Amino acid sequence: MTKSSVSLVFAALVGILPAGAVRAGGDALDPAKLRLASANVVVYDTAAQRRLYSKAADDVTPIASLTKLMTAIVVLDAKQPMDEMLEIDTDDFDFLKGSRSRLRMGSTLSRREMLRLALMSSENRAASSLARHYPGGATAAVAAMNRKAMSLGMTRTHYADPTGLSADNVSSANDLAKLVQTAAQYPTIREFSTTPAHYVEVSPAGHMLGFNNSNALVKNTAWDIQLQKTGYIREAGRCLVMLANIASRPLVIVLLDSNGKFTRLGDAQRIKHWVETGEALAPPAAGGRHSGTFPPRAKTASKLAGKVATRTPKSQPARRA
């Protein structure tokens, strides 16, 4: 090994290269080659316990349905019967954003199926029903979510409801990287979040409903995704977190506040190509809100960071969803 190679490896190990990394072949990944449209990004090698890339990773921003990963964690931690039947009622309707759902009033599914739909298809009424049937109700579920976040060292995170429909659900890319690693310890979350498509029989009518995964990459054979969750509300932009094996590495990818329906998927592809080859794909189209040269919305980091800092983790009533 040359003197320069030794220096490079040592620098990576001691953290002198916080945004770069050494590839398996010995070459250094150059973060400057990776231009992404997402406003807040982390790429973390869980095996080496090292960040390969970060961008505005401590900024506090709404996280939309990425919230449902924490909802799933506290539901599973409660160890309630997975076969227990849960019913959708008006408390599960979204009167905040007006989002639609195919789970109608009175629809009944097992806790297992509600959890699967919440994770794979980002079903808001399913997530709300899970929290409402949590011991102590939705308020207790949200309080448990905030306690869990604190225990994981997610100091820039606050949950206000179990669905992510509220813009008061906030976090940072670095915090969400911790959440993904924790969620990956639950086999049920890994399985349900990566289910490509699923049919459920809804009681009492007994009719079948088909649901697709909200992340198209789970159906792409070029990807080996172990866990994923998407999210979107207007205040959060398009969001995506994944644990994926890329170039024989288990990588956590966090992409927040992407502009455009397919931008987060494009950013994921750019990251994959960069890790595999060390080279860059074509950059995002110029002129977008986060084209790689445009800063994120100014209100996000300043206003929301203060919101997290001044809040206590006490329970709050969940928003309707």
Buried (B, 14 or more C-beta within 10 A) or exposed (E): EEEEEEEBBEBBEEEEBBBBBBBEEEEBBBBEBBBBBBBBBBBBBBEBEBBBBBBBBBBBBBBBBBBBBBBBBBBBEBEBEBEEEBBBBEBBBBEBBEBEBBBEEEBBBBBBBBBBBBBBBBBBBBBBBBBBBBEEBBBBBBBBBBBBBEEBEBBBBBBBBBBBBBBBBBBBBBBBBBBBBBBBEBEBBBBBBBBEEBEBEBBEEEEEBEBBBBBEBBEBEEBEBBBBBBBBBEBBBBBBBBBBEBBEBBBBBBBBBBBBEEBBBBBBBBBBBBBBBBEBBEBBEEEBBBBBEBEBBEEBBEEBBEEBEEBEBEBBEBBBB
